Amino acid sequence: MGMSRRDFMRITLASASMMALPHTARAASLPTNVKKEALPMAFTLPPLPYDKSALEPHISAQTLEFHHGKHHQAYVTKTNELVAGTPLEGKPLEDVIVAAWNDKNQVLFNNAAQVWNHTFFWSCMSPNGGGKPTGKLAQQIEKDFGSYEKFAEAFKQAGVTQFGSGWAWLVADASGKLSVTKTPNAELPMVTGNTAILTCDVWEHAYYLDYQNRRPDFLTTFLEKVVNWEFAAENYDNLAAQQAA
């Protein structure tokens, strides 16, 4: 059985509700309503939350075999190698990411952040995905973008216009205001004081076997067919709960 959204949030989801100083990130705590548990000494590759063929015909089992089994695994392996024998060994993944960012340790940051990014990305998709968000998240999208359609266009444009490798994100700031952003390579919202709500990987290995150079088609399919709005809504609701605590 794949990793549930709650399992992901317990192990890897960091809240960045504290605003960061320029070029400096702060370690963020887990949600206040989630029990903190000791993490293993070494990071491990989390299973996909679904079977490798579950997203077909939109994303192939072959793509997930390489993307998850090869690329994600390589980031996990390298992160373990880099923290072994250092004060960061045994620390939560978010602490490793923030420390590497603040210390300008680019090699460690790139690998640790990519472990987090990919774990988050798998949960941003679902075999029963697509459609539109509901509840508080839908209301906030309407408020901050004007309509779901305007959000979708901004999100796709972020992904299409990200030069080279990177990520398109829906993020929330400390007040809960939503925005769309894009980041190069391994960069992620937590190091700029934002909370990740949803992401799409636009590194070529995320889509090239299925879409070749048609990145716009991949992003359209992501939003129309596989996006997991239930997971995104949980992320937004969790942030709201922390603000109210």
C-alpha positions in Angstrom: 0.0 0.0 0.0 1.3 3.5 -0.9 2.1 6.2 1.5 -0.9 8.2 2.6 -1.2 11.9 2.7 -1.1 11.9 6.5 2.1 9.8 6.5 3.7 12.3 4.1 2.7 15.2 6.3 4.0 13.5 9.4 7.4 12.6 7.9 8.3 15.3 5.5 5.8 18.2 5.3 7.4 21.3 6.9 5.5 24.5 7.6 7.3 27.7 6.9 5.0 30.1 8.6 7.9 32.0 10.1 9.2 34.6 7.6 12.8 34.0 6.6 15.5 36.6 6.8 17.0 37.5 3.4 19.0 34.5 2.1 18.3 32.7 5.4 15.8 30.0 6.1 14.6 28.8 9.5 13.7 25.3 10.5 9.9 24.9 10.6 8.0 22.7 13.0 5.6 19.9 12.1 1.9 20.7 12.4 0.9 21.2 16.0 -1.8 18.5 15.8 0.6 15.8 14.5 2.6 13.7 16.9 6.3 14.0 16.4 8.1 10.7 16.0 11.8 9.8 15.9 13.0 9.4 12.4 15.3 6.6 11.2 19.0 7.3 11.1 19.0 7.0 7.3 16.5 8.4 4.9 14.7 5.8 2.8 12.8 6.0 -0.5 9.1 6.3 0.3 6.8 4.1 -1.7 4.6 5.7 -4.3 1.0 6.4 -3.0 -0.3 4.3 -5.9 0.8 1.6 -8.3 3.2 2.7 -11.0 0.6 2.1 -13.7 -2.2 3.9 -11.8 -1.7 7.2 -13.6 -1.8 5.8 -17.1 -2.5 6.8 -19.8 -1.5 10.3 -18.5 1.8 9.3 -16.9 3.2 5.9 -17.8 4.5 3.2 -15.5 7.8 3.5 -17.4 8.1 7.2 -16.4 7.4 6.4 -12.8 9.8 3.5 -12.8 12.6 5.8 -13.8 11.5 8.9 -12.1 10.8 7.3 -8.7 12.9 4.2 -8.8 16.0 5.8 -10.3 16.0 9.6 -9.9 14.3 9.9 -6.5 16.3 6.9 -5.2 19.6 8.6 -6.3 18.7 11.7 -4.3 18.0 9.6 -1.2 21.2 7.7 -1.5 23.4 10.8 -2.0 21.7 12.6 0.9 22.5 9.7 3.2 26.1 9.7 2.0 26.5 13.5 2.5 25.1 13.6 6.1 26.9 10.4 7.3 29.2 11.3 10.1 28.1 14.9 10.4 26.0 16.7 13.0 23.1 16.5 10.5 23.0 12.7 10.6 19.7 11.5 12.0 18.1 15.0 11.8 14.7 15.4 10.1 14.9 16.1 6.4 13.6 19.7 6.7 16.4 20.5 9.2 19.0 19.1 6.8 17.5 21.2 3.9 17.4 24.4 5.9 20.9 23.9 7.3 22.3 23.2 3.9 20.6 26.3 2.5 21.8 28.6 5.3 25.4 27.1 5.0 25.3 27.5 1.2 26.1 23.8 1.0 24.8 23.5 -2.6 25.5 19.8 -3.1 23.7 18.7 0.1 20.9 21.2 -0.4 20.2 20.0 -4.0 20.0 16.3 -3.0 18.1 16.8 0.3 15.6 19.2 -1.3 15.0 16.9 -4.2 14.1 14.1 -1.7 11.5 16.4 -0.2 10.3 17.8 -3.5 9.7 14.4 -5.1 8.0 12.9 -2.0 5.6 15.9 -2.0 5.1 15.7 -5.8 4.0 12.0 -5.7 1.2 13.0 -3.3 0.2 15.9 -5.6 -1.1 13.3 -8.1 -3.8 10.7 -7.8 -5.4 8.1 -10.1 -8.7 9.8 -9.3 -7.3 13.3 -9.8 -8.2 16.2 -11.9 -11.2 18.5 -11.6 -11.2 21.6 -9.4 -10.5 22.2 -5.7 -13.3 22.6 -3.2 -13.8 24.1 0.3 -11.5 26.7 1.8 -8.8 26.2 -0.8 -11.2 26.8 -3.6 -12.5 30.0 -1.9 -9.0 31.3 -1.4 -8.0 30.6 -5.0 -11.1 32.5 -6.1 -10.1 35.4 -3.8 -6.4 35.5 -4.7 -6.5 34.8 -8.4 -10.0 35.9 -9.4 -11.1 32.4 -10.7 -9.8 28.9 -10.9 -9.2 29.4 -14.6 -6.8 32.3 -13.9 -5.0 30.2 -11.3 -4.6 27.3 -13.8 -3.3 29.6 -16.5 -0.8 31.2 -14.0 0.3 27.7 -12.8 0.8 26.4 -16.4 2.7 29.5 -17.4 5.0 29.2 -14.4 5.9 25.7 -15.4 6.2 26.4 -19.1 8.4 29.5 -18.6 10.7 27.9 -16.0 14.0 27.8 -18.0 15.7 24.5 -17.8 14.9 22.2 -14.8 12.7 23.2 -11.9 9.2 23.2 -10.3 5.9 25.1 -10.6 4.3 25.7 -7.2 1.1 26.9 -5.6 2.2 28.4 -2.2 0.8 30.2 0.7 2.5 32.9 2.7 2.2 33.3 6.5 -1.1 35.0 6.2 -2.6 32.3 4.0 -2.5 34.3 0.8 -1.9 32.1 -2.2 0.4 32.7 -5.1 2.0 30.8 -8.0 5.8 30.7 -8.2 8.5 28.7 -10.0 11.8 27.6 -8.7 15.0 26.4 -10.5 16.6 23.0 -9.9 15.9 21.9 -6.3 14.8 25.1 -4.7 11.6 24.9 -2.7 9.2 27.2 -0.9 10.2 26.5 2.7 13.5 28.4 2.3 11.7 31.6 1.4 9.2 31.5 4.2 6.3 30.0 2.2 4.3 26.8 2.6 4.0 24.4 -0.4 0.4 23.6 -1.3 0.8 21.9 -4.7 3.7 21.4 -7.1 4.4 20.0 -10.6 7.9 18.8 -11.5 9.1 20.3 -14.8 12.5 18.6 -14.9 12.5 16.7 -18.3 12.7 13.3 -16.7 9.3 14.0 -15.2 7.6 14.0 -18.6 10.0 13.3 -21.6 9.2 9.6 -22.1 5.5 10.5 -22.4 5.4 14.0 -23.8 8.9 14.5 -25.4 9.4 18.3 -25.6 5.7 19.1 -25.1 5.9 20.5 -21.6 2.7 22.6 -22.0 0.8 19.4 -22.7 2.2 17.8 -19.6 1.2 20.7 -17.4 -2.3 20.7 -18.9 -2.7 17.0 -18.3 -1.4 17.4 -14.8 -4.1 19.9 -13.9 -6.9 18.3 -15.9 -6.3 14.6 -15.2 -4.1 13.8 -12.2 -3.8 16.7 -9.8 -4.7 15.7 -6.2 -6.8 18.6 -4.9 -7.7 16.6 -1.8 -4.0 16.6 -0.8 -3.6 20.3 -1.6 -6.7 21.1 0.5 -5.2 19.2 3.4 -2.0 21.2 3.1 -3.9 24.5 3.1 -6.2 23.4 6.0 -3.2 22.4 8.0 -1.7 25.8 7.6 -4.9 27.5 8.6 -5.1 25.3 11.7 -1.5 26.3 12.7 -2.4 30.0 12.3 -5.5 29.5 14.5 -3.5 27.7 17.2 
